[in-house]
Amino acid sequence: MAGLIDLLNSDLGKQIISGVAGKVGTSEGETSSVLSSVLPSLVGGMMDNAATPEGQSGLLGALLGGKHDGGILDNLSGFLGNDDDTDGGNILGHVLGGNQENIQNQVSQSTGVSSDKIAMIMKIAAPILMGYLAKKAMGSRLNQNGETPDGGGLGGLLGGLLGGQAQQQAPVQSGNILTSVLDQDGDGQLGLGDAVAVATKKGGLGGLLSGLFGK
């Protein structure tokens, strides 16, 4: 499954980076660095939320209920031209809760981009990520129970975005180097805490993995 790094390196990712940079007033390099940090944090927050029946039900409802159907990716220019960031703010509130400001400040320290601009980028990135995830959910035929025909599920879908075989709140396997690296707090599970730790690494998830593989 294509992960966040693949997304940011794709033609669609380049369009997202360029569009967000133009809207926020950051350089494309700064925007790419911020997105590489905040997107894993958002996925980590979703993984934490999906660890409870109520949280999973809410996320599945948002993904499969029609509001986030992936259409945003087909009309990025229209979305980026809209100054209404209410949807993005609501998503961040649900996904990150009280951790939002902490993540903004940590990403600001690691990227050098001001916290207010990071907040703007996060509000733009959240609906885009939901649209991307919704397309993945529909493509994998995820159902209202959070299951897919191949035996996977919502946890695997989210874990795939981080580039590993991580399952929602699944124990870290010692043989899976990538999953072990992503388990930044060493608790044997992947979630928001790990994603925040990754976000503070220089270059975000991409920087962490590039360092690991010597690229």
C-alpha positions as CSV (number, residue, x, y, z in Angstrom):
1,M,0.0,0.0,0.0
2,A,1.3,3.4,-0.9
3,G,2.3,5.3,2.2
4,L,2.7,8.9,3.1
5,I,6.2,9.1,1.7
6,D,5.0,7.7,-1.6
7,L,2.1,10.2,-1.6
8,L,4.4,13.2,-1.0
9,N,6.8,12.0,-3.7
10,S,4.1,11.5,-6.2
11,D,2.8,14.0,-8.8
12,L,-0.3,14.4,-6.6
13,G,2.0,15.1,-3.6
14,K,4.0,17.7,-5.6
15,Q,0.7,19.4,-6.5
16,I,-0.4,19.4,-2.8
17,I,3.0,20.8,-1.7
18,S,3.0,23.5,-4.3
19,G,-0.6,24.5,-3.6
20,V,-0.3,24.5,0.1
21,A,3.0,26.5,-0.1
22,G,1.3,29.1,-2.3
23,K,-1.7,29.4,0.0
24,V,0.3,29.6,3.3
25,G,3.3,31.6,2.1
26,T,6.0,29.0,2.9
27,S,8.6,27.7,0.5
28,E,7.9,24.3,-1.1
29,G,10.9,22.9,0.9
30,E,9.4,24.1,4.1
31,T,6.0,22.9,3.2
32,S,7.3,19.4,2.3
33,S,9.2,19.3,5.6
34,V,6.1,20.3,7.7
35,L,3.8,17.8,5.8
36,S,6.4,15.0,6.4
37,S,6.0,15.7,10.1
38,V,2.4,16.5,10.6
39,L,0.8,13.8,8.4
40,P,2.3,10.9,10.5
41,S,1.0,12.7,13.6
42,L,-2.5,12.8,12.1
43,V,-2.3,9.1,11.2
44,G,-1.1,8.3,14.7
45,G,-4.0,10.3,16.2
46,M,-6.4,8.3,14.0
47,M,-4.8,5.0,15.2
48,D,-5.3,6.1,18.8
49,N,-8.9,7.0,18.2
50,A,-9.6,3.7,16.3
51,A,-8.3,1.8,19.3
52,T,-11.7,2.3,21.0
53,P,-15.1,1.1,19.5
54,E,-16.5,4.6,19.7
55,G,-13.4,6.1,18.0
56,Q,-13.4,3.5,15.3
57,S,-17.1,3.9,14.6
58,G,-16.6,7.7,14.3
59,L,-13.7,7.4,11.9
60,L,-15.4,4.8,9.8
61,G,-18.5,7.0,9.6
62,A,-16.4,9.9,8.4
63,L,-14.6,7.8,5.8
64,L,-17.6,5.8,4.5
65,G,-20.4,8.3,5.1
66,G,-19.8,10.2,1.9
67,K,-18.5,13.5,3.3
68,H,-14.9,12.5,2.7
69,D,-15.1,10.5,-0.5
70,G,-11.8,11.4,-2.0
71,G,-13.3,14.0,-4.4
72,I,-11.1,16.6,-2.8
73,L,-8.1,15.1,-4.6
74,D,-9.8,15.6,-7.9
75,N,-10.4,19.3,-7.3
76,L,-7.4,20.4,-5.3
77,S,-7.3,23.8,-6.8
78,G,-10.9,24.4,-5.8
79,F,-10.3,23.2,-2.3
80,L,-7.1,25.3,-1.9
81,G,-9.0,28.4,-3.3
82,N,-11.5,28.1,-0.5
83,D,-10.7,30.1,2.7
84,D,-13.1,28.1,4.9
85,D,-10.9,25.9,7.1
86,T,-13.8,24.8,9.4
87,D,-13.6,21.2,8.2
88,G,-9.9,21.0,8.8
89,G,-10.2,22.5,12.2
90,N,-12.9,20.0,13.2
91,I,-10.9,17.1,11.9
92,L,-7.9,18.2,13.9
93,G,-10.0,18.6,17.0
94,H,-11.4,15.1,16.7
95,V,-8.0,13.4,15.8
96,L,-5.5,15.3,18.0
97,G,-7.6,16.8,20.7
98,G,-5.5,18.7,23.2
99,N,-2.3,17.5,21.5
100,Q,-2.7,19.9,18.5
101,E,-0.8,22.8,19.9
102,N,2.0,20.6,21.3
103,I,2.5,19.1,17.9
104,Q,2.5,22.5,16.2
105,N,5.2,23.7,18.6
106,Q,7.3,20.6,18.2
107,V,7.1,20.6,14.4
108,S,8.0,24.3,14.5
109,Q,11.2,23.6,16.5
110,S,12.2,20.8,14.1
111,T,11.4,22.6,10.8
112,G,12.0,26.2,11.6
113,V,8.6,27.2,10.3
114,S,6.4,29.4,12.5
115,S,3.8,27.7,14.6
116,D,1.0,29.8,13.1
117,K,1.9,28.7,9.6
118,I,2.1,25.1,10.7
119,A,-1.4,25.5,12.1
120,M,-2.6,26.7,8.7
121,I,-0.9,23.8,7.0
122,M,-2.4,21.3,9.4
123,K,-5.9,22.6,8.7
124,I,-5.4,22.2,5.0
125,A,-3.7,18.8,5.3
126,A,-6.3,17.2,7.4
127,P,-9.2,17.1,4.9
128,I,-6.7,16.1,2.1
129,L,-5.5,13.2,4.3
130,M,-9.1,12.2,5.0
131,G,-9.9,12.2,1.3
132,Y,-6.8,10.1,0.5
133,L,-7.6,7.6,3.3
134,A,-11.3,7.5,2.1
135,K,-10.1,6.5,-1.4
136,K,-7.9,3.8,0.2
137,A,-10.8,2.6,2.3
138,M,-13.1,2.3,-0.7
139,G,-10.4,0.7,-2.8
140,S,-9.8,-2.0,-0.1
141,R,-13.6,-2.4,0.3
142,L,-13.4,-1.5,4.0
143,N,-16.8,-2.1,5.6
144,Q,-18.7,-0.5,8.5
145,N,-17.1,-3.1,10.9
146,G,-13.7,-1.9,10.0
147,E,-12.9,-5.1,8.0
148,T,-11.7,-5.8,4.5
149,P,-12.3,-8.9,2.4
150,D,-8.6,-9.9,2.6
151,G,-8.7,-10.1,6.3
152,G,-7.2,-6.7,6.9
153,G,-8.9,-3.8,8.5
154,L,-8.8,-0.2,9.5
155,G,-5.7,-0.6,11.6
156,G,-3.8,-2.1,8.7
157,L,-5.0,0.6,6.4
158,L,-3.7,3.3,8.8
159,G,-0.5,1.4,9.5
160,G,0.1,1.1,5.8
161,L,0.2,4.9,5.5
162,L,3.2,4.9,7.8
163,G,4.9,2.6,5.4
164,G,5.1,-0.5,7.6
165,Q,3.0,-3.6,8.3
166,A,1.9,-2.1,11.6
167,Q,-1.6,-3.1,12.7
168,Q,-3.7,-0.9,14.9
169,Q,-2.4,-1.3,18.5
170,A,-0.7,-4.5,17.4
171,P,2.4,-5.7,19.3
172,V,5.7,-4.7,17.6
173,Q,7.4,-7.6,16.1
174,S,11.2,-7.7,16.7
175,G,11.8,-8.9,13.1
176,N,10.0,-5.9,11.6
177,I,12.8,-3.2,11.6
178,L,10.5,-0.4,10.3
179,T,7.8,-1.0,12.8
180,S,10.4,-1.2,15.6
181,V,11.8,2.2,14.6
182,L,8.3,3.7,14.4
183,D,7.6,2.5,17.9
184,Q,9.4,5.6,19.3
185,D,8.2,5.2,22.9
186,G,9.0,1.5,23.1
187,D,5.7,0.5,24.4
188,G,5.1,-2.2,21.8
189,Q,2.3,-0.3,20.1
190,L,2.0,2.4,17.4
191,G,-0.1,5.5,18.0
192,L,-0.1,9.2,18.4
193,G,2.8,9.2,20.9
194,D,5.1,7.5,18.3
195,A,3.9,9.8,15.5
196,V,4.6,12.9,17.6
197,A,8.1,11.5,18.3
198,V,8.6,10.9,14.6
199,A,7.4,14.5,13.9
200,T,10.1,15.9,16.0
201,K,12.8,14.2,14.1
202,K,14.5,16.4,11.5
203,G,12.7,15.7,8.2
204,G,9.8,13.9,9.8
205,L,9.0,10.4,8.8
206,G,11.0,10.7,5.6
207,G,14.0,11.9,7.4
208,L,13.9,9.2,9.9
209,L,13.6,6.5,7.3
210,S,16.2,8.1,5.1
211,G,18.6,8.0,8.0
212,L,17.8,4.4,8.8
213,F,18.5,3.2,5.2
214,G,21.4,5.6,4.7
215,K,19.8,7.6,1.9
